[in-house]
Amino acid sequence: MKRIIGALFLFSFLTSPLFAARLKDVSHIYGVRNYQLIGYSLVVGLAGTGDGQQIIFTLQSIANMLERFGVKIDTRQLRTRNVAAVMVTANVPPFAKVGSHIDVLVSSMGDAKSLEGGTLLMTPLRGPDGKVYAIAQGPISVGGFGGGGAGARVRKNFLTVGRVVDGATVERPIPIRFVKDNQLSVVLNHPDFTTASDVAKAINNTFNAYIAKAIDATTINVNIPLQYQQSLIDFIARLENLEVQVDTPAKVVVNERTGTVVIGENVHISTVAVAQGGLSIIIKEAPQVSQPLPFSTGETIVTPKTQVQIQEEKTPLYLVPRGATIKDLVKALNAIGATPRDLIAILQAIKAAGALEAELEVI
């Protein structure tokens, strides 16, 4: 039975060089994106796992917070391990409205051992323009645990990073502008001139008008038809569900660390002969003991005995004709019993010989 190059050998086998996909799955509307926010705050309620006395900015933050509540204290008098300074980050989805709730990520800045059981204090989250767009506060979930004694410690996941689920409330609308002069832009997730041209043609054919034009390998500008200018959402929804032809490049991706090989359907090879074999050298050593006669003055002598055996695999030379597809290549490599590790070396050798008509990427 032929050996199957198993789970570590993956390949995408498509029915044709071009396949249909929804426009929303291979592209996005320019300007419609997440908005990143950041803030600085304190986490309180930690069971002695907070920042130590040497973390000056934590002590200063505690003193500043207490002063806002009318309590003045010298930072040199602070003695607490129940507080940790943290950075708070969040991604606001597009079109989030005032009052919407989003998750926030809380990350320790000092030498805190764990944020487990802590509570994030009210934190203004600012955008790149410095304006406050959300306010975060609430209990932290770290999704792990840790413990130990004097001799050993046990930890699962990272305890200095946690999440506050629905912990931030949007306080200001996120600035999003995706329509200008009754025109929007469709941006491909993977740049390709052929796909960009096909997308523009598909849009024009669907609306029976010349409204789309490919600007480069990524961007297709689309003029909004007059009948849709008052119902923009309907126009975008129709665009998103439009089936377009997506061209895939000929590419082979190799991960030498894990032995994973991913080969695209469009990969072809020129005429090449492939043979794979291995040379095995087996060395066995056994001690030979020579004992002296009883009551003699001789010594015990131990002499090593070494056996060397050389085995060379007998594998055929397999001819792969020009224009062979990935199916032919897989069949040929299975015929010679190639493993995923062998496959990596074979593909690199075929590429070096100039017979692999595809890009070979090693990660």
N, C-alpha and C positions, 0 to 999 in steps of 0.2 A: 504494500500500500504506500502510496506517495505521502511523504510527510507534509503536513499542512503548516504553513507559517502562521502561528496562532495569534493569540490575543495581542501580542506585542507588535504584530505586523498588521497595520490598518491601511486600507486604501478606499478611496471614494470612487465608486463605479457608477457612472451616470449613463443614461440612455443616449445622450447626444452631447456634442461639445457645448451647446447652449441649452439652458434650462430656464423655465419660467418661474418667476418669483414675484411676490407682491412688492410694489415700490416701497412700502413702509418698512419692509424687512431688509432692504439693501440700501436705504438712504434715510435722510432726515431733512426737515425744513430748516434752512439757514436762519439762525436767531432763536430757534426753539431749543433751549438747553437748560441744564441744571445750573443753579446759582450757588456758589460756595460761600459759606459764612464761617467766621472764626471769633472766638472770645476767650477771655482769661477769667478764672474764678477759683473758688475754694470748694473742696469737698470736706464735709464735717461728719462726725459720728463714727469715725474709724476706731476700731478696738485696739489702739496702740500700734497701728501699722502705718501711720502717716509719716510726714516729713520730720527729719531730725532737727536738732538745734542749729546745725551748721548751714541749713538752707535759709539764707538771710531773706530772700524775697517772700518766702512763706510767712515768716514772722512779721515782716513789714506789712504784708497784705492783711494779716489778722489784726494788727494794730490799727490800720487804716479803716477796716470794717467796723471795729469796735468804736472808733472815734466818731463814725457817722451815727452811731446809736447813743452817743453821749458818754462813752466810756473811754477815758484816756489812760493809756498804759505804756510803759517803757518796754521796747522789744527785748531788752536784756532781762526782763522779769518774766517773760513768757516761757512756760515749761509745759509743752503739750506734744503728744504724738498722735493726737486724734484728728489732725487736720492735714490736708495735702493740697498743694497748688497744682492746678490742672489747666490744660488747654482744651477748649470745647470747640468741636467742628461739626458742621452740618451741611448737607446738600439739599437745597430747596428745589423741588421739581418745578418745571415750567407751569405757569398759570396758577400757582398756589395763591389762594385768596387770604385776606386778613382774617385771622381766627383759625386757619388750618393748623393742624398739629403734625410735626415731623420728628423723627428720631435724631438724637445727637450722640456724638462719640466723645467720650471723656478720656483724656490721656494724661498720666502723671508727668510732672516736670521735675520733681525733686527725687529724693531717695525713698519714697514711700514703698513699703513692701506689698501692700494690697489696698485696693479701693473697695473691697467687699464690704457690704453693709453701709456704705457711705451715702450721703445725700448731697447732691449738687445744689449750691446756693444760686440765687437769681443771677443769671449771666446774660448780659446784652451780647448779641451776636451781630457782628458787623460785616458788611460786604467790602469789595475792593474800593468802593468810593468812600469808605469810612462811616457810612450811615448804618444805623441799627435797623435790621430787618426782622429780627426775631428775638424772643426772650426765652431762655431755657432754665428749667429748675425741676428737681425731682430726685427720687431714689435711683441708685445706680445698680445695674445688673452686670456682673463681670463674666458670667457664663463659665465659671471654673471654681476651683477650690485649691487650698494649699494647707499644709500643716507639717509638723516635724518636731524633733527634739534636738538634743545636744549632738547626736551622732548622725542623724540623717533627716532629710526633708523630702516631702512629696508634694508635687504641684501638677495641676492639670490646667492647660491653657494659660494665658497671660492674665495676671491678677492686677496689673497696673493700668489696664485699659478696660473701660466698661461702656455700656450704652444705657441711655435713658430713653425708654420707648415712649414715643409721643411726648417727649419732654420739652419740646420747644413750640411756642405759639408764634405764628407769623403776625407781625405787627405793621408791616409796610408792604405794599404790592411790589412784586419783583419786576424790574424793568425788562420787558421783552418787546422787541420790535422785529417783526419778520416780513412785513409788507411795506414796500416803498414804491410810490408812484404806480400803484396797482400792479405791482410785480413782486413775485417771490422767487426764491432760489431753492432748488432741490440739490442736495449735496450727497454724493455717493459715499458710502462707508469705506469702499475700497476703490481707489481711482483706477479707471480703465477707459480708454478712448472708445473702444467698441461698445461697451455697455452704455456710456454716456450718449453716444449717437443713437443707439437703439431706444433708449429711454425717451429722447426728444422725439423720435419718429412715432413711438407708441402714443405719446401724449397728443401729438398733432393729429394722428389718425383717429383717436378716441373722440376728440372734440371737433373733428372735421374743420380744423383751422390751424394756421401757422402761428401758434402761440408759444411754442417751446423752442429753445435754441441751446445747443451744447456750447458752453464757453471754453471749457477745458476738460481734462480727464475726470474732473470731480464735480463740476458745477453745471447745472442746467437751469437757465433762467426761463421763467414761465410768466407770461402776461395773463392776468386774470380776465377772462371774457366778460363782456358787458353784462350778460344775464346773471353772472355769479358775483358781481361786485357788491351786491346787497346781501348775499348769502355765501360769504367766504368759507364758512365751516363746511357747507355741503360740497363746495369745490375741492377743498383739501381732502375731505373724506373720499371723494371719488378718485382723486389722485393717488391717495395712499393704497387703495385697493386695486389699482391698475396693475395687471400682470405684464411684466416686462421680461425681455430676454437678457440673461446675465451671462457674460462670457467669463470663463475661468482660465487663468494662465496655466501653462504647463510648468509644474513645480513639484520638486521632491524635497520633503523636509525630513531631516535625520537628527535624532537625539542620541548621541553616542553614550551618554551617561546611563540611559534606561534601555537602550536598544530598540527604541521605537522608530518606525519608519512609516511615513504617510506619503502616498503617491497619488497625484491627481490623475483624472481620466485622460486628460489631453497629453500626457507624457508619451512620447514615441522614441524609439531608438533606431539607429542605423544598423546595418548588417554587422553582427559581432558574434564571436564565438566565446562561450563562457564555460569555464571549468573551475570547479571548487574542490579542494582537497586539503587534507591536513596530515601533518607528520607527528606521530606520537612516539615519544621515547619513554620507556618504562624501565626504571632502575630499581632492583630489589637487592637488599643486603641482608645476609644471614651470618651470624658469628659461628665460626668453627672452633670448638674448644678441644685442646689437647691436654689430657690429664696425665701426670707422672705416675709411675708405678707405686703401689703401696709401700710405705716406709722408706721411700727413696728421697734423695735430696733435690729432686728436680722441681721445676716450677710449672705452674699452669700457664699455658700459652693460648691466647685467644687470637685467631686469625680471621679477619673479615672476608667473606666471600660475596662477591658482587656479580649479579646477573644483569646484563643490559639487553633489552629487547626493543627493536625499532619496528613500528607499524606505520605504513603509509596507506591512506585510503585510496581505493581505486574508484575514481569518479569519471564519468564520460565527459567528452567535450560536446557541449550542446550549442547548436547553431541557431541564433535568433535572426530571422530575416529582417530586411529593411522595412520600415513602416510598421513594425510590430507595436501593438498597443500594450497597455498595462496588463490586460488579460493574458496576452501571449507571454509577457515577461514573468508574470507570477507562475504560469504553467511551467515555463522553462526552469525557474529557480526551484520550484517544488520538485521537479524531475531530478535535479542533482542533489536534492536533500539539503538545501541551504537553510540555516537558522537565521533569526533576525540579526544576530551579530555578523554572520557571514554576509547577509544581504547588504549591510552597510558598507563593508569592504568592497563587495562586488559593484555596487552603485558608484562608489568613488572611483573605482578602477575604470568603469565604463565611461564616466564623465571625463577622466583624464585621457582616455583614448579618443575623445571627441565624438563618441557614438550616442551620448545621451542628449536628446533634443529637448532639454528642459533645464530650468534653473535648479541647482542643487544647493539647498540651504542647510547648514549644520548648526544646530543650536545646542 
